[in-house]
Amino acid sequence: MNILDENIPFGQRQPLADRGIHFRQIAREIGREGLDDREQIIPMLHRLRRPTFFTRDQDFYKPELRHPGYCLVYLDVLPGQVAEYIRRFLRHKAFRTQAQRMGKVIRLRHGGIGCWQVKLEAERALSW
């Protein structure tokens, strides 16, 4: 299940839907507006079945947030590039399947991908 944070621009939803990418967005299809990052969003992710959570909030790119039951993706890109980078991420050879994404905290940016993974102490860098 792909979850978009409420900070993902509304205009980026349609390009994702047009590409067949299914998602729910906080404050629209799931949860409510103004959920607290750590106190409410993280517990919600624990209750969902293997979600991948996409956000523009850099506070989610922290190794201590790694958990085997979900994936966090911080989009360090311009607001108008969000849909493009989500699509590229979901097609990346290292993250194509839900199983490949679980247990990771990821940062997407133009220059590449940063990744913290459960049971690994060092951040990995991957290229597009």
N, C-alpha and C positions, 0 to 999 in steps of 0.2 A: 504494500500500500504506500503510495506517495502522498505525503502531507506537505502543503505549502504553508509557510508562516503567513500571518496577515500582512507582513511587510513586503510581500511579493506584489508588485503592481498589478492592478486589475487587468490592464491591457496585455499582460504577459500570459494570461490564462488561455486565451483563444488560440495563440500559436501552439501551445502545448496540446490542447484538445484536437486541433487540426492534424497534428502528427500522431494522434492515437495514444497520447500519454494520459493515462487516467490518474486523477488526483482528487484530493479533498483539501479545502483551504480552511484554515482556522478563522473563525468568526463568520464563515459562510456555510460550509457543510459540516463542520465539526467544531466542537468547543464554542467559546464565545469571544467577543471582542475584548482585548486588553488582558489576555491571560499572562500571568507572570512567567518569565522564562524558566527559571529553575524550580520554582515552587509549584507550578501548575503544568507547564508543557512537558517537562521531563517525566513526571508521574503519569501523564496521559499517554506518552509514548510507551511506557512500561505496560500499560493495559491493552495496547493495540498489538495486532499480530504482525511482527517483523516490519515495522514502518521505516521508510526513508524520509527524513524530515529536511526540507529545503528552507533556508532562511538567509536573510541579508544581515543578520545580527552577528557580529564577530564574537560576542560573548559565548557562542556555542562552539567555537573552535578552541577547545581546551581538552588536553588529554585525559583529565580526570572525568570527563563525561562519556568516555568509552563504555559501551555495554554490549554484550553479545546479542541482545534482543532488538537492537535498532541501529540505524545509521543516521548520523547528523552531517548535513552538507551546508557549509557556509559559502555563499556565493559572493566572492570579493570582486564583483563586476558592476558595471553601470546598470541602473534600473532597466534600461531598454534592452539589455543583453541577457537578462535572466533566462528567458525561454530557450534561447540558443545554447546557453551553457548547461542547462538541465538536460536538454536533448543530447548534447555532446557527451555529457557524463554518463547518461544511461546507455549510450552506445559504446563507451570506452571498453576495450577488451578486459580491463581489470575489474569493471563494475557492472557488466551486462546483466548479471543475474542477482536476484535478491540475496542469495546465499553469499555471493562475493562481496556484497556491501555490508552485511551485518558485522557489528563489532567495530565499526570504523567511525572516526570523526575526520571529516574531509574539508579542505579549503580549495575552492576552484578559483582560478584567476587566469588572466591572459597568458602569463608565462609558464603555467603548469599547475600541477596538483600536489598539495601537501596532504599527508595522511597519517593519522595516529591510529593504531590498531590494538585491539585487546591482546594482551600477553606480549606485546613488543614495546620496549622502552624508548626506542628512537623514532623520530618522525621520518617518514619516507617521502621522497620526492619522486613524482612520476611526470612524464611528459604527455602532451596531447598526442 
